Amino acid sequence: MKQPLRVLHFQGRMGKGGAETFMMNAYRNIDRTKIQFDFLIYDDFEDVKPYNKEIHELGGKIYSVPNPNKNILAYIQTVKKLLKDKHFDIVHNEIFFGGGLNLLLAKQAGISKRVAHSHATTDGKGNKIVINTIRKIFQRMLLKNATDYLACSHEAGIGLYGEDQPFIFVPNGIDLESYKNISQSKEEIRNELSILQNALVIGNIGRFENQKNHDFLIDIFEKTVKKKSDCHLILIGEGSLEDRIKDKVINLDLQSKVSFLGLRDDIPQLLKAMDIFLMPSLYEGLPISAVEAQAAGLKIVLSTEVSKETALSENVHFLSLTEESDSWATIILSEPFGNKPTEKLFLYDMKKTANQLEKVYFTE
């Protein structure tokens, strides 16, 4: 029996971030008799393993290597050995900053199919001279050593590849059906979360890191509460800034109105409890959580740093981060709070996305 193609994903970590969630959605839906996924992570994130059990059950492997940000030489040596000792038919790079190095190492190892995939508009590392120089080197390496170029949005493609490199748009697909058939009612879910039935519930899904801009999000919520007292905020995710944000919530005396739920597996149910999805990120490609929120029929309020292609429904608002938090609160409280999908949303069916990835992997 012919063995499936093995695809090594340069991922860095396998937590519940957008890129990792997307790739797990793809893994669940791809034809695993023909294609199998393996994942490369950094040893710093070995304890981040919400998907580890499922990956192994699906037939995948996880390889831990030194973090290149701490020891680039050890990283290169370990990756070279991995690519030599194990058999991979394809490498698929999701690392934005430094991905060119991964594809160069794969080329040197004789791997003929080397896929680059952009999930963001920037790497978020700033514009210092040294960083800009390294960034340009890595970009040249990526453009020279990739055989296929994918991106989750037009802005994400331009952000990684520049204006001149053609790329394939691959939607950040989700399981659309899981947002239609939820047995619990909104009232039941809110009761479980100890949220008042008449509250206006605002939600965000994202890691507690600088990119997600939780600090400003709390400022926006504070202004919203001043305008309408019966509001509640749900925050889903974990991260290095979580304790700082919790302290801010306490200092503003908002703790009774904010629920920190950590990592969750019941995202469709939690979205059903919400009225509005709020994302004032500093940068994004096309965030899966915003696609999920639109599948759940929520009003959407995003920063203008989020790709405009994220608007897959009728009630989506984009605000500049230079706008005062009071202006954000006004938009949040403006009716209507429901939403209707446009035809674009149905392009984000993960079954279609998985089929698209299969075609990329099997194209010579």
N, C-alpha and C positions, 0 to 999 in steps of 0.2 A: 504494500500500500504506500502510495506517495506521501511523503511527510509534508506537513504544512510549512509555508514560508514562515521564517522566524524574523520578527521585526523588533529591533532594539530601540526603545524610546529613551532618548536622553531627556530626562524629566527633572532631575535635581531633587525633587521630593514628591511623595505620593500622599499628600494630604487632601483636603476637600476644597482646594482652590479651583478656579475656573478651568484652567488648562487640564488639571488632573481629572476633574469631574467629566470634562468633555471626552478625554481619552478613555475613561472607564465606561462611559455611555457607548462609545464606539466599540470597545472590546466586547461588551455584552451583546451587541447587535451584529457584529461582523461574523462571517462564516468561519468559525474556528477550525473546521476540518481543512480549510485551505490556508488560513493565516493564524499565527499565534503571536501574541505580544509578550515581550519582556521589557523590564523597566530598569534604568540606571538611575540611582539616587546618590546623594552625598551622605557620607557617614554621619554628619551632624543631624540628619533627619531620619536616622534609623528607628527612632522611637515614635515617629509620625507614621502610623500604619493603619488607618481606618479601612484601607482597601486590601491589605496584605493577604488576609484569609481568602477573600474572593478571588484575587489574582491567582493564587495557587490552585484554588478549586477549578478555575477556568483553564488551567494548564500553563500559566505564565510563571516567569521567574523574576526575582528582584535582585539586582546586583548593587552592592554598596561600594563606593569608591571615595577617596579623599576629596574634600571640598577644594576645588581649584582656587577659590578666593583666599584660602589659607596656605595652600602648598601646591602651586601649579605644577612643579616638577613631579611630585608624587602622584598627582592626578594623571598627568600624561603617561607616566610609566605604568600605572595600574590599568588605565584604559587600553593602552597598547597591548598589554598582556591579556586582558579580557577579550579583546577582539581577535587575538591570535589563538587563544585556547578554546574559545567557544565558537559555535557556528551561528552566524547571523546572515540572512540573505539581504536584509534591508536595515538601514538606520533611519530613524525619524527623529529629528531634533526639534524640541520645543523650548530650548534655552534661548532667550533673546540676546543677552549680552554674553558673548563668548561662544556662540553656537558654531561659528566658522571653524574654530579649533576642533570641535567634535567631528565635523564633516571632513576636515583634512585628515584626522587620524583614521577615520573610516576608509577614506580613499587609499591611504597608505597601506591599510590592511587588506585591500583588494575587494572591498564591498562596492559593488557597481551601482546600487540603487541607494541614493542619499537624499532624503527628503528634508527640506527646511520648512518650518511651520511657524508663522507669526500669530501670536495671540494678544498682542498689545501694540500700542502706538509708540511706546518708548520704553527704555529700560529703567527709567526713574533714577539714574545715577548722577544726574546733574550735568553741567557743561564746563567743568574745569578742564584746563588745557591737557593734562595727562589723561583724563578719562576720554576726552574727545579723540585724542591720538590713538589710544588703545581701541576705542570703538570703531574708528575708521579701518584699522588693521583687521579687526575681527569681521567687519562687514565685507571687506575685500576677500578675505578667506572664505566667507560663506558664499558669496556670489560665484567664486571660482570653483568651489568644491561641491556645491549642491547640484543634483540632477533634476530635482523637482521643487517647485516653490508654491507653498500654500499659505493662505491667510484667512482669518475669520471675518475680515472686513476690508474695505478699500483703504481706510486710514491705517489699519494694522499692516497691510502689505507695503504701503509707501513708507511707513515708519521703519521697517526693517530692511527692505530691499531698495528703497529709493524710487525715483520716478521712471527709470528706464528698464527695469526688470519686470517682464510679464509674470503674473502669478495666477494661480487657480483659487477662486473664492470657494471656501469650504465652510458652510454654515455651522455654527455651534449648536448642533442638533440636540434635542431633548426627547424624552418619551412623552409626546403630547397627550396620549391617552390617559396617563397617570393623573392628569389635572382635571379630567372630566368625570372620572368615576370614583369619587370620594364618598364613602358611606357615612362618615360623620358630618353633622351639620356645623355651621359656623358657631352656633350657640354652644354646642357640645365642646368644640375645640377651645373656645374662649373660657368655658368653665374649667376645663383641665388646666389652663394656663393662668387661672385666677385673674382674668381680665373682665371688666364690667361689660355687659352686653351693649350698652349704649355708647361705649367709648369709640372715638375715631382712632383706629389702630394703624400706625405707620410702621413699616418694617424695612430692614436692611439685612442683606446676606453678604458677608465679606470678612476676610482676615483682618484682624486688628493690627494693621501696618499702615505706614504713612500714606501709601497709595490710595487707600479707601477713605481717608480724610474724616475719620470718626470725630475728631475734635470739633470740626465745623458742623458736622451732623448734629452733635449735641447742642451747639449754639442755635442751630435752626429749630431743633425741637423745643428748646427753652422759649424761643419767641412764639412758637406755635401754641404752646401751653398758655402763655400770657394772653393770647387772643381767644383761645378756646380751652377751657380748663379740663374738659373730659377727653383728653387725648392719652394714648398709650403708645410706647415705642418698644418694638421687638428687635433685638439685635442677635443675629445668628452668626457664630464663628468664634475663632480663637486667634491669639496672636500675641506678640511681644508687648503691644501697647494696651492690652485689655485692662490691666490693673490701673493704669493711668486714666483711662476713660471711666472706669468705675468710680475712681476717686473724684473725678470731675462731676459725675452725676450726683454723688453724695454732697459735694460742696455746693451744688446748685439746688439741693433739696428736691431732687427729682426721682429719688430711688423708688418711690412707690408707683411711679409711672413708667419705669423702664425695666424690661425683662431681658437679662443676659442669658441666652439659652445654650451657648456653647455650640459644639458640632452636633448636627442632627441628621437623622436619616429620613425624617417625615416632612420633607420640605413642601410637598403639595398640600398636606394638611395645615401646616403653619401658614402658608400663603393664603389659604382659605379663611383664616382668622383675621387677615389684614384687610384694610381698605386702600392703602396707598403704599407704593414701593418708592423709597427715597435713596438716591445714590449720588452724593456730591464728590465723586472720585477725582483725584488729581490727574489721572489718565486711565484709559481703558482701551481695549480693542473692541470687542463686542461681547459684553459680559453675559455669561450663561444665566446668572441669577435674574437679570432683567428680562431675558427671554422667558424664563420660568414664570416670572411675575405677570407677564402679559398673557401667557397661556392660562393663568389663574384668573384673568379678568380684572387686574388691579389698575388703578390710575398710576401713572409712572412720572416721577420727577427726577431728572438727571442733570448733572453738570454738562456744560458744553464741551468738556474734555472727553466725554463719552461719544463714541462714533454715532453719527446721525443715522447710520444704518440700523441702529438698535431700535428705532421706531417701527414696530411691527403691528401697531394697533392705533386706534384713533385718538386716545387720550394720553398723549405723551408730551411732557413739557421739558424743555432744555433751558437751564439758567446758567449764566456766567458765574464763576467763582468770585468775581469782583463785586457781584451784587451783595448787598447786605443780607444778613440772615432774616431780617424782617420781611424782605421781599420774597424770599423763599417760603416763609411761613404763609404769606398771603396767597401764593400760588397753591400751596398744599391744601389750604382751606377752601379754595374755590371749587364749586361744584361743576360738573358731576364727579363722583368718586369711582364709578364703574368704568368699564372699558370694553371695546369690541375689537376683535382681531381683524387685520386686513389679510388679504390673500398671501402676503409675504410671510406671515407667521407659519403657514403650512409648509414652507420650504425648509423649516427647521425641524422636521420629523427625522429623528435619529436613524431610522431605517434607511432613509434616502442618503443621509450623510455617510453611513457605513458602506453603502453600495458605492458611493463616490470614492471613498478611500480605497476600497477593493480595486477599483479601476486604476487608481494611481499606482498601487503596489504592483499590479500585474502588467502595466504598460511598459513596454521595453524602452 
